[in-house]
């Protein structure tokens, strides 16, 4: 029985291993590859109308280094052509080998390799002098600038304030109150009167003496008058 069981297990393992490649091929067949299609640069087309004696539009703007297709129509009654020129670089190019006939429309492609202010004009006869000219502004394409992605700002961790440990007050032993010594009472000496100066006493003595003299003089005068009256009263009247 043991041999039979081992044989069955071995056959099962071989069957499983034989199925693995088929599953791998099936999974691979289900995989699809999508081709990468690069976006082509858009076609730049400029429409120009030639008449006697003007170019419409008189000013156009084209990118640098990109092919520009000019669709030129001769809407006048004479033959015309179109030429572009960058005089300071010595570049000039006539777009058509032969002149356009009245009412004819042609196309020509030209790539501007230098930035700046180009001139376009009709090179037939003196048409340029009569006013058949314009301006082509060739500007370099702006280079996209990568915008930096701001990095996430980590908020600063707030400092944790730890409460100071509370110290329980230790029991204190009450000390007996120290008696305050009484201040010694100092006897206050009696107020001393300043001795009077001699000048007031002298003035008082003079005043008393003058009053006494006046009283005595008044008494003497009174006595004199009284005696005089008496004498005059004791004399006999004249005959």
CORRA-V706000 format. One line per field, one symbol per residue. phi: phi as a letter, one per 40 degrees, with the letter a starting at -180 (. if undefined). Layout:
phi = ???
//
This chain:
phi = .ccccccccccccccccccccccccccccccbbcccbccccccbbbbbbbbcbabbccbbbbccgbcbccbbbcccbbcaabbbabccbgbaaccbcbcccdgcbbbababccbchbcbbacccfbcccchcaabbcbbcccccbccccccccccccccccccccccccccbccccccccccccccccccccccccccccccccccccccccccccccccccccccccccccccccccc
//
